[in-house]
Amino acid sequence: MARTGAPGKIPPLPLLENETVIEAPVDCNRLTQRYTEKAIDYMTENKDQPFLLYLPHAVPGSIPDAFSSPDF
């Protein structure tokens, strides 16, 4: 599949949860916050049973100009 957009730039992509589009195009500055909130919700809902949650926040440090809100 061909990549669209300028070289070195992230193309406009939707944010999905399973097969549902949550936001299109995605606001990359809110991804870290959204992922963190979703992880906290999961931990709260499953606090009485064992689970493993692996949450690598790749976006803030994976590009020269990091995406994240001031809170993150």
MDAnalysis code that builds the backbone (N, CA, C; Angstrom):
import MDAnalysis as mda
import numpy as np

u = mda.Universe.empty(216, n_residues=72, atom_resindex=np.repeat(np.arange(72), 3), trajectory=True)
u.add_TopologyAttr("name", ["N", "CA", "C"] * 72)
u.add_TopologyAttr("resid", np.arange(1, 73))
u.add_TopologyAttr("resname", ["MET", "ALA", "ARG", "THR", "GLY", "ALA", "PRO", "GLY", "LYS", "ILE", "PRO", "PRO", "LEU", "PRO", "LEU", "LEU", "GLU", "ASN", "GLU", "THR", "VAL", "ILE", "GLU", "ALA", "PRO", "VAL", "ASP", "CYS", "ASN", "ARG", "LEU", "THR", "GLN", "ARG", "TYR", "THR", "GLU", "LYS", "ALA", "ILE", "ASP", "TYR", "MET", "THR", "GLU", "ASN", "LYS", "ASP", "GLN", "PRO", "PHE", "LEU", "LEU", "TYR", "LEU", "PRO", "HIS", "ALA", "VAL", "PRO", "GLY", "SER", "ILE", "PRO", "ASP", "ALA", "PHE", "SER", "SER", "PRO", "ASP", "PHE"])
u.atoms.positions = np.array([
    [0.850, -1.179, 0.000],
    [0.000, 0.000, 0.000],
    [0.895, 1.241, 0.000],
    [0.620, 2.163, -0.858],
    [1.415, 3.389, -0.964],
    [1.103, 4.323, 0.199],
    [2.137, 4.963, 0.675],
    [1.982, 5.925, 1.765],
    [1.714, 7.301, 1.169],
    [0.792, 8.041, 1.754],
    [0.482, 9.382, 1.258],
    [1.141, 10.424, 2.134],
    [1.252, 11.632, 1.632],
    [1.820, 12.723, 2.423],
    [3.274, 12.943, 2.088],
    [3.830, 13.989, 2.650],
    [5.222, 14.358, 2.407],
    [6.157, 13.378, 3.119],
    [7.349, 13.150, 2.559],
    [8.308, 12.263, 3.223],
    [8.615, 12.755, 4.638],
    [8.641, 11.825, 5.588],
    [8.928, 12.175, 6.968],
    [7.730, 12.703, 7.739],
    [6.601, 12.826, 7.094],
    [5.383, 13.316, 7.753],
    [4.414, 12.153, 7.945],
    [3.659, 12.203, 9.014],
    [2.653, 11.181, 9.262],
    [1.419, 11.516, 8.437],
    [0.930, 10.565, 7.636],
    [-0.254, 10.852, 6.832],
    [-1.487, 10.974, 7.729],
    [-2.528, 11.648, 7.265],
    [-3.751, 11.757, 8.080],
    [-4.416, 10.395, 8.223],
    [-4.502, 9.916, 9.444],
    [-5.078, 8.603, 9.725],
    [-6.186, 8.739, 10.763],
    [-7.170, 7.839, 10.725],
    [-8.216, 7.868, 11.745],
    [-7.756, 7.179, 13.022],
    [-8.406, 7.495, 14.126],
    [-8.208, 6.792, 15.387],
    [-9.318, 5.762, 15.483],
    [-8.947, 4.496, 15.654],
    [-9.915, 3.405, 15.694],
    [-9.936, 2.746, 17.061],
    [-11.098, 2.255, 17.452],
    [-11.234, 1.339, 18.578],
    [-11.976, 0.140, 18.033],
    [-11.259, -0.965, 17.942],
    [-11.758, -2.134, 17.223],
    [-12.037, -1.709, 15.778],
    [-13.262, -1.736, 15.331],
    [-13.555, -1.325, 13.953],
    [-14.312, -0.004, 13.886],
    [-14.393, 0.702, 15.001],
    [-15.126, 1.962, 15.071],
    [-14.162, 3.140, 14.968],
    [-14.467, 4.058, 14.068],
    [-13.663, 5.276, 13.949],
    [-14.056, 6.212, 15.084],
    [-13.089, 6.549, 15.925],
    [-13.314, 7.445, 17.062],
    [-13.134, 8.894, 16.646],
    [-12.133, 9.134, 15.786],
    [-11.831, 10.496, 15.349],
    [-11.075, 10.416, 14.021],
    [-11.419, 11.283, 13.091],
    [-10.720, 11.317, 11.802],
    [-10.713, 12.737, 11.267],
    [-9.557, 13.268, 10.946],
    [-8.245, 12.711, 11.271],
    [-7.983, 12.828, 12.766],
    [-7.058, 12.034, 13.252],
    [-6.765, 11.995, 14.681],
    [-5.957, 13.224, 15.112],
    [-6.263, 13.721, 16.296],
    [-5.482, 14.800, 16.912],
    [-4.320, 14.138, 17.654],
    [-3.160, 14.097, 17.038],
    [-1.989, 13.410, 17.610],
    [-1.570, 13.988, 18.948],
    [-1.881, 15.236, 19.200],
    [-1.504, 15.858, 20.470],
    [-2.272, 15.279, 21.656],
    [-3.343, 14.541, 21.391],
    [-4.142, 13.959, 22.479],
    [-3.976, 12.452, 22.602],
    [-3.156, 11.824, 21.735],
    [-3.037, 10.370, 21.758],
    [-2.510, 9.835, 23.087],
    [-1.451, 10.419, 23.613],
    [-0.898, 9.940, 24.876],
    [-1.943, 10.028, 25.983],
    [-2.665, 11.126, 26.029],
    [-3.724, 11.289, 27.037],
    [-4.826, 10.253, 26.836],
    [-5.264, 10.067, 25.606],
    [-6.334, 9.097, 25.331],
    [-5.918, 7.682, 25.712],
    [-4.700, 7.289, 25.320],
    [-4.224, 5.944, 25.650],
    [-4.125, 5.754, 27.157],
    [-3.639, 6.771, 27.865],
    [-3.512, 6.686, 29.316],
    [-4.880, 6.561, 29.971],
    [-5.837, 7.368, 29.542],
    [-7.186, 7.306, 30.107],
    [-7.821, 5.942, 29.853],
    [-7.631, 5.391, 28.664],
    [-8.191, 4.084, 28.333],
    [-7.545, 3.004, 29.204],
    [-6.247, 3.107, 29.436],
    [-5.547, 2.142, 30.288],
    [-6.055, 2.220, 31.731],
    [-6.244, 3.421, 32.238],
    [-6.765, 3.597, 33.598],
    [-8.167, 3.001, 33.710],
    [-9.004, 3.239, 32.709],
    [-10.350, 2.646, 32.706],
    [-10.273, 1.124, 32.756],
    [-9.378, 0.545, 31.951],
    [-9.234, -0.907, 31.917],
    [-8.785, -1.433, 33.284],
    [-7.803, -0.776, 33.893],
    [-7.317, -1.215, 35.202],
    [-8.409, -1.116, 36.260],
    [-9.191, -0.059, 36.207],
    [-10.281, 0.116, 37.167],
    [-11.335, -0.969, 37.005],
    [-11.687, -1.266, 35.764],
    [-12.716, -2.277, 35.491],
    [-12.246, -3.690, 35.828],
    [-10.948, -3.929, 35.812],
    [-10.415, -5.279, 36.004],
    [-9.562, -5.416, 37.257],
    [-9.730, -4.512, 38.209],
    [-8.866, -4.476, 39.388],
    [-8.961, -5.730, 40.255],
    [-10.036, -6.487, 40.147],
    [-10.223, -7.661, 40.998],
    [-9.756, -8.960, 40.349],
    [-9.128, -8.856, 39.197],
    [-8.624, -10.060, 38.546],
    [-7.243, -9.779, 37.957],
    [-6.430, -10.818, 37.813],
    [-5.090, -10.598, 37.259],
    [-5.150, -10.165, 35.791],
    [-4.243, -9.300, 35.410],
    [-4.126, -8.898, 34.007],
    [-2.737, -8.331, 33.778],
    [-2.362, -8.266, 32.539],
    [-1.124, -7.620, 32.142],
    [-1.505, -6.522, 31.165],
    [-1.082, -5.324, 31.458],
    [-1.328, -4.198, 30.566],
    [0.016, -3.644, 30.128],
    [0.297, -3.733, 28.863],
    [1.540, -3.190, 28.299],
    [1.154, -1.949, 27.509],
    [1.652, -0.801, 27.922],
    [1.265, 0.459, 27.299],
    [2.503, 1.275, 26.943],
    [3.081, 1.031, 25.791],
    [4.238, 1.838, 25.387],
    [3.767, 3.142, 24.746],
    [4.128, 4.237, 25.340],
    [3.786, 5.541, 24.762],
    [4.857, 5.893, 23.737],
    [4.675, 5.436, 22.520],
    [5.683, 5.613, 21.483],
    [5.681, 7.011, 20.877],
    [4.541, 7.628, 20.775],
    [4.434, 8.879, 20.028],
    [5.266, 10.020, 20.620],
    [5.254, 10.290, 21.940],
    [5.986, 11.457, 22.434],
    [7.477, 11.451, 22.129],
    [8.118, 10.293, 22.088],
    [9.554, 10.277, 21.876],
    [10.003, 9.678, 20.564],
    [9.077, 9.365, 19.681],
    [9.449, 8.647, 18.470],
    [9.689, 9.543, 17.259],
    [9.460, 10.820, 17.411],
    [9.658, 11.761, 16.312],
    [10.350, 13.012, 16.840],
    [10.998, 13.786, 15.979],
    [11.729, 14.975, 16.445],
    [10.865, 15.988, 17.203],
    [9.665, 16.266, 16.703],
    [8.743, 17.189, 17.373],
    [7.637, 16.363, 18.003],
    [7.773, 16.090, 19.277],
    [6.863, 15.170, 19.958],
    [5.426, 15.670, 19.963],
    [4.505, 14.725, 19.812],
    [3.086, 15.002, 19.951],
    [2.726, 14.720, 21.395],
    [2.139, 15.637, 22.076],
    [1.506, 15.396, 23.359],
    [0.960, 16.723, 23.867],
    [-0.057, 16.613, 24.702],
    [-0.636, 17.809, 25.296],
    [0.294, 18.303, 26.405],
    [0.165, 19.531, 26.850],
    [1.031, 20.038, 27.930],
    [0.977, 19.163, 29.196],
    [-0.162, 18.524, 29.480],
    [-0.282, 17.678, 30.651],
    [0.543, 16.408, 30.535],
    [0.897, 16.031, 29.329],
    [1.616, 14.768, 29.125],
    [2.967, 15.013, 28.487],
])
